[in-house]
């Protein structure tokens, strides 16, 4: 029976004639038959959006690391590949979505009553109640909703992964073949040459890289001392020297290894309920050696909600009859924590709609505005006395 009445409309205004009593039925608990026409609205619930930024420090072993000390005297080099991970940033924001457990049907009553009047409901495109007017008064226009965008800067964006500049790994060898030929008493020797390619050993390749490195350093020295006897402009000299320095570092990296930083962005969505208050939720597991994983080794990263207690104080207050008055929500405030074992990664007070209380407007004429984010009252004007 329930239909989405507001799919293509940004704001839907519904006017109906009604009697002095407006019936509002909770759709999930309604099993009877509505007596009149009407429309539906829904209260919003809160979805938590958890954004996690993890920084990865990657260390790569150089292909000639075992010769770094012997050829260059370098001791502090990467002798094996490894990665370390750290949680760089955590941001938790909220999203309002329709609550499937809080759908309502507003019955406008029969149209043949002698006490006809106008009843105005305004909904947004999600079916959330914006305003209700039973007094034919001016209702303020819908306010613009400000949306906070969470931006994460990735310093490594657009950068390519580092690679090692390795020269040719084969060497040319020439074999000399001597053929001795005896004709009668005359001995002759014939020489043949055969060229073949052979894989270089790692040490040979390291020696070749060392030779290239020495040539680059000689070129730097000659450039700075003016050995080339060419009057280059200062900008040209700087350009050539910087490129030689870059090439020198590429060859040094073959011995000392390379390091680079990479960032990973993880997003989790979670809809809290009453059980969230009792038991923390494990979003993922994390270790400095392997990073983020859904299951496996590492410490638990848990989401915990601690209500401030507003719902408890309201639950003891008597409610209006269940089928009269518009239903609205008094949301709960909760302290939301994201913890890595005992370390608190994020902590803030956040409004969590579904942990709050559902209340009803009194059965009298009114003019009210509601928050589409929480389903709570923003403004309320009640008529007093008889008209």
C-alpha positions as CSV (number, residue, x, y, z in Angstrom):
1,X,0.0,0.0,0.0
2,X,2.9,2.3,0.8
3,X,4.1,4.2,-2.3
4,X,6.8,6.7,-2.7
5,X,4.8,9.8,-3.4
6,X,7.7,12.2,-3.7
7,X,10.2,10.5,-6.1
8,X,10.4,13.3,-8.7
9,X,9.4,16.3,-6.6
10,X,11.8,18.3,-4.5
11,X,9.0,19.7,-2.3
12,X,5.5,18.2,-2.1
13,X,2.7,20.2,-0.6
14,X,-0.6,18.4,0.0
15,X,-3.8,20.2,0.9
16,X,-6.8,18.3,2.2
17,X,-10.0,19.1,4.0
18,X,-10.1,17.7,7.5
19,X,-12.1,17.5,10.6
20,X,-11.0,18.8,14.0
21,X,-9.3,15.5,14.6
22,X,-6.4,14.4,12.3
23,X,-5.6,10.7,12.6
24,X,-2.0,9.6,12.1
25,X,-1.3,5.9,11.9
26,X,2.0,4.1,12.4
27,X,2.1,2.1,9.2
28,X,4.2,-0.8,10.6
29,X,1.6,-1.4,13.4
30,X,-1.6,-0.6,11.5
31,X,-3.9,-3.5,10.6
32,X,-7.2,-1.7,10.2
33,X,-8.8,0.2,7.3
34,X,-8.3,4.0,6.9
35,X,-11.6,5.9,6.8
36,X,-10.4,8.8,4.6
37,X,-7.8,9.8,2.1
38,X,-4.4,11.0,3.2
39,X,-0.6,10.9,2.5
40,X,2.5,9.3,3.9
41,X,5.6,10.6,5.6
42,X,8.6,8.9,7.2
43,X,11.0,9.9,9.9
44,X,14.8,9.9,9.2
45,X,17.4,7.6,10.8
46,X,21.1,8.3,11.2
47,X,23.7,6.4,9.2
48,X,27.3,6.8,10.4
49,X,29.9,7.2,7.6
50,X,33.4,6.4,8.8
51,X,36.3,7.5,6.6
52,X,39.7,6.2,7.5
53,X,43.0,7.3,5.9
54,X,45.9,4.9,6.2
55,X,49.5,5.9,5.4
56,X,51.8,3.2,4.1
57,X,55.6,3.6,4.2
58,X,57.2,1.2,1.6
59,X,60.9,0.3,1.8
60,X,62.4,-1.5,-1.2
61,X,65.7,-3.3,-1.2
62,X,68.2,-2.3,-3.8
63,X,69.3,-5.0,-6.2
64,X,73.0,-4.4,-5.3
65,X,72.4,-3.9,-1.5
66,X,74.9,-6.6,-0.5
67,X,77.7,-4.6,-2.2
68,X,76.8,-1.2,-0.7
69,X,79.3,-1.5,2.1
70,X,82.1,-3.0,0.0
71,X,81.9,-0.6,-2.9
72,X,80.5,2.6,-1.4
73,X,80.9,2.3,2.3
74,X,77.2,2.6,2.9
75,X,75.9,0.8,6.0
76,X,72.4,2.2,6.5
77,X,70.6,0.6,3.5
78,X,67.4,-1.4,3.0
79,X,68.4,-5.0,3.1
80,X,64.9,-6.4,2.6
81,X,61.5,-5.2,1.4
82,X,59.0,-4.2,4.1
83,X,56.0,-2.0,4.7
84,X,54.7,-0.1,7.7
85,X,51.1,1.2,8.1
86,X,49.7,3.9,10.3
87,X,46.2,5.3,10.6
88,X,46.6,8.9,9.5
89,X,43.1,10.4,9.9
90,X,39.6,9.4,10.9
91,X,36.4,11.4,10.2
92,X,32.9,10.3,11.2
93,X,29.9,12.1,9.6
94,X,26.2,11.4,9.5
95,X,23.7,10.7,6.7
96,X,20.0,10.9,7.1
97,X,18.0,8.0,5.4
98,X,14.3,7.0,5.7
99,X,13.7,4.8,8.7
100,X,11.7,1.7,7.5
101,X,10.3,1.3,11.1
102,X,8.9,4.8,11.3
103,X,6.5,5.3,8.4
104,X,3.2,7.1,9.0
105,X,-0.1,7.6,7.2
106,X,-1.9,11.0,7.8
107,X,-5.6,10.5,7.4
108,X,-7.3,13.7,6.4
109,X,-10.9,12.8,7.3
110,X,-14.1,12.9,5.3
111,X,-14.8,15.8,3.0
112,X,-18.5,16.1,3.9
113,X,-17.9,17.6,7.4
114,X,-19.4,20.9,8.3
115,X,-16.1,22.0,9.9
116,X,-14.0,22.0,6.7
117,X,-10.6,23.6,6.9
118,X,-7.2,23.4,5.2
119,X,-4.5,21.1,6.4
120,X,-1.0,21.6,4.8
121,X,1.8,19.1,4.8
122,X,5.2,19.8,3.2
123,X,7.6,16.9,2.6
124,X,11.0,16.8,0.9
125,X,12.1,14.4,-1.8
126,X,13.0,11.7,0.7
127,X,9.5,11.8,2.3
128,X,10.7,13.6,5.4
129,X,8.3,16.0,7.1
130,X,9.3,19.6,6.7
131,X,6.2,21.5,8.0
132,X,2.6,21.0,8.9
133,X,0.0,23.8,9.1
134,X,-3.5,23.4,10.6
135,X,-4.0,27.2,11.1
136,X,-3.9,28.6,7.5
137,X,-0.9,30.6,8.5
138,X,2.1,31.5,6.5
139,X,4.8,28.9,6.6
140,X,8.4,29.9,6.1
141,X,10.1,28.6,2.9
142,X,12.3,25.7,3.1
143,X,15.8,26.6,4.2
144,X,18.8,25.6,2.1
145,X,20.6,22.6,3.5
146,X,24.3,23.1,3.9
147,X,26.4,20.0,3.2
148,X,29.8,19.6,4.7
149,X,32.2,17.9,2.4
150,X,35.0,15.8,3.9
151,X,38.1,16.1,1.8
152,X,41.2,14.0,2.1
153,X,44.4,15.2,0.6
154,X,46.7,12.5,-0.8
155,X,50.2,13.8,-1.1
156,X,51.1,10.8,-3.3
157,X,48.3,11.4,-5.8
158,X,49.5,11.4,-9.3
159,X,52.9,10.0,-8.5
160,X,54.2,6.8,-10.1
161,X,55.7,4.0,-8.0
162,X,59.5,4.1,-7.9
163,X,61.5,1.7,-10.1
164,X,65.2,0.8,-10.1
165,X,67.3,1.9,-13.1
166,X,69.2,-1.3,-13.9
167,X,71.6,-1.4,-16.8
168,X,72.0,-4.4,-19.1
169,X,72.4,-7.7,-17.3
170,X,74.3,-9.6,-20.0
171,X,77.9,-9.5,-21.0
172,X,79.5,-10.2,-24.4
173,X,82.2,-12.9,-24.4
174,X,84.4,-13.9,-27.3
175,X,85.8,-17.4,-27.5
176,X,88.9,-18.1,-29.5
177,X,88.9,-21.5,-31.2
178,X,92.3,-22.8,-32.5
179,X,92.3,-25.6,-35.1
180,X,95.6,-27.4,-35.8
181,X,95.9,-28.8,-39.3
182,X,98.8,-31.2,-40.3
183,X,99.5,-31.7,-44.0
184,X,102.4,-34.1,-44.6
185,X,105.1,-32.6,-42.3
186,X,103.6,-29.1,-42.3
187,X,101.6,-28.0,-39.2
188,X,99.4,-25.0,-39.4
189,X,97.0,-23.4,-37.0
190,X,93.7,-21.8,-37.9
191,X,92.0,-19.3,-35.6
192,X,88.2,-18.9,-35.3
193,X,86.3,-16.4,-33.1
194,X,82.9,-17.1,-31.6
195,X,80.9,-14.3,-29.9
196,X,78.3,-15.2,-27.3
197,X,76.2,-13.5,-24.6
198,X,76.4,-14.5,-21.0
199,X,74.4,-13.4,-18.0
200,X,76.3,-11.0,-15.7
201,X,76.7,-11.9,-12.1
202,X,75.2,-9.6,-9.6
203,X,78.7,-8.4,-8.6
204,X,79.6,-7.7,-12.2
205,X,76.4,-5.6,-12.6
206,X,77.3,-3.8,-9.3
207,X,80.8,-3.0,-10.6
208,X,79.2,-1.6,-13.9
209,X,76.9,0.6,-11.9
210,X,79.7,1.8,-9.7
211,X,81.6,2.8,-12.9
212,X,78.6,4.7,-14.2
213,X,78.3,6.4,-10.8
214,X,81.9,7.5,-10.9
215,X,81.4,8.9,-14.4
216,X,78.5,11.0,-13.3
217,X,80.4,12.4,-10.3
218,X,83.3,13.2,-12.6
219,X,80.9,15.1,-14.9
220,X,79.5,17.0,-11.9
221,X,83.1,18.0,-10.9
222,X,84.0,19.1,-14.5
223,X,80.8,21.1,-14.8
224,X,81.4,23.0,-11.6
225,X,85.1,23.6,-12.2
226,X,84.6,24.8,-15.8
227,X,86.6,22.0,-17.3
228,X,84.5,22.0,-20.5
229,X,85.6,25.6,-21.1
230,X,82.2,26.5,-22.4
231,X,80.6,29.7,-21.0
232,X,77.2,28.2,-20.0
233,X,74.7,30.5,-18.4
234,X,74.1,29.9,-14.7
235,X,70.6,28.6,-15.4
236,X,72.0,26.1,-17.9
237,X,74.6,24.9,-15.4
238,X,72.0,24.5,-12.7
239,X,69.8,22.5,-15.0
240,X,72.6,20.1,-16.1
241,X,73.9,19.7,-12.5
242,X,70.4,18.9,-11.2
243,X,69.8,16.3,-13.8
244,X,73.2,14.7,-13.1
245,X,72.3,14.7,-9.4
246,X,69.1,13.0,-10.2
247,X,70.9,10.4,-12.2
248,X,73.4,9.9,-9.4
249,X,70.6,9.2,-7.0
250,X,69.1,6.6,-9.3
251,X,72.4,4.7,-9.3
252,X,72.9,5.1,-5.6
253,X,69.4,3.7,-5.1
254,X,70.6,0.4,-6.7
255,X,72.7,0.0,-3.6
256,X,70.8,1.8,-0.7
257,X,67.2,1.0,-1.8
258,X,64.2,3.2,-2.2
259,X,61.4,4.5,0.0
260,X,58.0,5.9,-0.9
261,X,54.7,6.8,0.7
262,X,51.2,5.6,-0.3
263,X,47.8,6.5,1.1
264,X,44.7,4.2,1.3
265,X,41.1,5.5,1.9
266,X,38.6,3.2,3.5
267,X,34.9,4.0,3.9
268,X,32.5,2.2,6.2
269,X,28.7,2.7,6.7
270,X,27.0,1.7,9.8
271,X,23.4,2.1,11.1
272,X,23.3,2.1,14.9
273,X,20.5,0.5,16.8
274,X,19.8,-0.3,20.5
275,X,22.3,-3.1,20.4
276,X,25.1,-0.7,19.5
277,X,24.9,0.9,22.9
278,X,25.6,-2.4,24.6
279,X,28.2,-4.0,22.4
280,X,30.9,-2.1,20.5
281,X,31.1,-2.9,16.8
282,X,34.4,-4.2,15.2
283,X,34.7,-2.3,11.9
284,X,38.1,-3.9,10.9
285,X,41.4,-5.1,12.2
286,X,44.6,-3.2,11.9
287,X,48.3,-4.0,12.2
288,X,51.4,-1.9,11.4
289,X,52.7,-4.7,9.4
290,X,49.8,-5.6,7.1
291,X,47.4,-2.6,7.4
292,X,43.6,-2.9,7.3
293,X,41.9,-6.3,7.1
294,X,38.4,-7.5,7.6
295,X,39.5,-10.6,9.5
296,X,42.9,-11.9,10.3
297,X,45.9,-10.7,12.3
298,X,45.9,-7.3,14.0
299,X,44.2,-5.3,16.7
300,X,40.5,-4.6,16.6
301,X,39.2,-1.2,15.6
302,X,35.9,-0.8,17.3
303,X,33.1,1.7,17.1
304,X,31.4,2.5,20.4
305,X,28.3,4.6,21.1
306,X,27.5,6.0,24.6
307,X,24.1,7.9,24.8
308,X,24.1,10.9,27.1
309,X,20.8,9.7,28.6
310,X,18.1,12.0,27.1
311,X,16.1,9.0,25.9
312,X,15.8,7.5,29.4
313,X,14.4,10.7,30.9
314,X,11.8,11.0,28.2
315,X,10.7,7.4,28.2
316,X,8.8,7.8,31.5
317,X,6.7,10.7,30.2
318,X,3.1,9.6,29.2
319,X,2.4,9.6,25.4
320,X,-0.6,10.8,23.5
321,X,-3.0,8.3,21.9
322,X,-1.2,6.3,19.3
323,X,-3.5,7.3,16.4
324,X,-3.8,11.1,17.0
325,X,-1.3,13.9,16.3
326,X,1.7,14.0,14.0
327,X,4.6,11.8,15.2
328,X,8.0,13.4,15.5
329,X,11.3,12.3,17.0
330,X,13.3,13.7,19.9
331,X,16.8,12.5,18.8
332,X,19.4,11.2,21.2
333,X,22.9,12.6,21.5
334,X,25.6,10.0,21.8
335,X,29.4,10.1,22.3
336,X,30.8,8.2,19.3
337,X,34.3,6.7,19.7
338,X,36.5,4.8,17.3
339,X,39.2,2.9,19.3
340,X,42.2,0.9,18.3
341,X,42.4,-1.3,21.4
342,X,42.9,1.4,24.1
343,X,43.9,4.2,21.7
344,X,41.1,6.6,20.9
345,X,41.3,7.5,17.1
346,X,38.1,9.6,17.0
347,X,35.7,11.0,19.6
348,X,32.8,13.4,19.2
349,X,29.2,14.0,20.2
350,X,26.8,13.0,17.3
351,X,23.1,13.1,17.0
352,X,21.7,9.6,16.4
353,X,18.0,9.8,15.6
354,X,16.9,6.2,16.1
355,X,18.2,6.1,19.6
356,X,15.7,8.8,20.6
357,X,12.0,8.9,21.5
358,X,9.0,9.1,19.3
359,X,6.4,11.7,20.5
360,X,3.0,13.0,19.2
361,X,1.7,16.5,18.7
362,X,-1.4,17.3,20.8
363,X,-4.8,17.1,19.3
364,X,-5.3,20.8,18.6
365,X,-4.7,23.2,15.8
366,X,-1.1,24.0,15.2
367,X,1.6,25.3,12.9
368,X,4.9,23.4,13.0
369,X,8.2,23.0,11.2
370,X,10.4,19.9,11.4
371,X,14.0,19.1,10.8
372,X,14.5,16.8,7.8
373,X,17.8,15.6,9.3
374,X,16.4,14.4,12.6
375,X,12.6,14.4,12.3
376,X,12.4,16.6,15.4
377,X,10.5,19.9,15.9
378,X,12.1,23.2,14.8
379,X,9.2,25.5,15.5
380,X,5.7,24.9,17.0
381,X,2.7,27.2,17.3
382,X,-0.4,25.8,19.2
383,X,-3.8,27.4,19.2
384,X,-5.1,27.9,22.7
385,X,-8.8,28.2,23.5
386,X,-11.8,27.7,21.2
387,X,-12.3,29.5,17.9
